[in-house]
Amino acid sequence: MKVILEKKIENGKYFVSINVSDYTAEEIEKIKTFGAPQISISPKSMFLNGQFVNSLPLHGMNYSFQFDNEAAATNFSNSITERIKSAVKVLKERKDDFSSKDEIKI
């Protein structure tokens, strides 16, 4: 998996864009099995599908966030990077001990 963080200043506003792509076969399989981890975007929130949300699924982290100052933008980019790393680590460590197929003769 690859995470691209793009930071830029436009008209005195600070923008942090996040793009998650290039999933490995293992990551895709884990997401199919266990679902995509939810990544907190706090202190930001978004209006999606008729409601405000403060977390997004890992595969939905392709957004740009606006900040009023450099410190806030930098803090957000650092914390979101750590949140993604942590979520991916937990996802990769998960094991499916439930799925099985048993044949029982009666």
N, C-alpha and C positions, 0 to 999 in steps of 0.2 A: 504494500500500500504506500501511496505517496500523498503527503499533505503539502499543499502549496499555500503559503501565506504571502499575500501581496499587501504592502503598506504604501499608502500615498497620501499626499496633501492636495486638496483641491478647494479653492475659494475659502481658505482658512479652516477647513474641516479635515479631520483625520479619518482615513478609511482603512479598514482591515478587511481584506477579502480572503475567504477560506475556500479551498477547493480540495476535495478528497477524491483520489482516483487510483487507478492501477492496482486494484485488489489482486492478491494472489489467489490461486485456486483454493488453498487452505482457508483463507479469510472468507471467501465467498461461501464455502461449504459450512463454516462455523456460523455465518450470518443466516444461512438457510435453516440450519438446525436450531439455533438458539435465538434468532432474531437480532436485529441491529441494536447495538448499544445506544442508549440515549445520552447525548452530550449536552450538559448545561451550557446555555449561552448567557447566563446571568453575568452582569447586571442588565443585560439587554433582554428584550422580548420582541416577539414578532406576532403579527396578526395573520394567521393561516387558517383556512377553512372555517372562517366565521368565529374564531376564538383566539385569544392571546396565548402564546406558548413561550416558555422560557427554556425549553430544551428541544433538540432536534435529533433525529436518528443519524447515526454516523454517516450513512450513505446519502443523507440529505444536507450535508454541511457545505453546500456550494452557494454561499451568500456573502454579501458585503455588509459590514457594520460601520456606522458613522459615530465619531466621537468629537467632542469639543476641544480636546487638548491631547498633546503627544503622550503625556503620562498615562492617561486613561486608555489610549489606544495600545500603548506598549504593554501595560498591565493585562489588558484583555488578550492580546496576541500570545503573551507568555502563558497565561492561565489556560487558555483554550488548547494550546499545544500540549500542555501537561495533562489536561482532561482527556484529550484524544489518545495520547500515549498510554495512559492508565487504562482506559476502556479497551483498547486493542490488546493490551497485555492480559487483562482479565478474560477477554474473549478467546484469545489463543490458548489460555490455560484450561478452559472449560473442556470437559470430557462428557461424552454421552454414555452414561452407564445404565440408561433406561431402555433404549431401543433394543429389541431382540425379536426373535421368531422362535417359538417353541412348538413342537409337534407332540401332541398328547394322544396316545391311543386309548380308546375307551372301549 
